[in-house]
Amino acid sequence: MAALAAAPSHAGDGHDHDRARQALEAGEILPLRTILDRVERDYPGRIMEVELEQKGERWIYEVKVLRTGGVLVKLKFDGRTGNVMGAGERNDK
């Protein structure tokens, strides 16, 4: 899962992984473990997918969590601060 999160979702750019690593080393983003700790604490469930995207100068972690009862929660975290930017739920029942 860490490999998925280390690379932004811009599929055509082979340097995305390197840019994400540089952003981490430069202190521009928090480590994935920090984000996952917050998810596990505040949104218990099974982590299904993690992405790291760069939108302009901002890095955003997107995490999908399958919660009890089949509710899928999509969370967006500011990559620099770890603050939740948004959360949406989808229930397939």
Secondary structure as GFF3:
##gff-version 3
##sequence-region A 1 93
A	DSSP	alpha_helix	2	6	.	.	.	ID=ss1
A	DSSP	alpha_helix	16	25	.	.	.	ID=ss2
A	DSSP	alpha_helix	32	42	.	.	.	ID=ss3
A	DSSP	beta_strand	46	55	.	.	.	ID=ss4
A	DSSP	beta_strand	58	67	.	.	.	ID=ss5
A	DSSP	beta_strand	71	78	.	.	.	ID=ss6
A	DSSP	beta_strand	84	91	.	.	.	ID=ss7
###
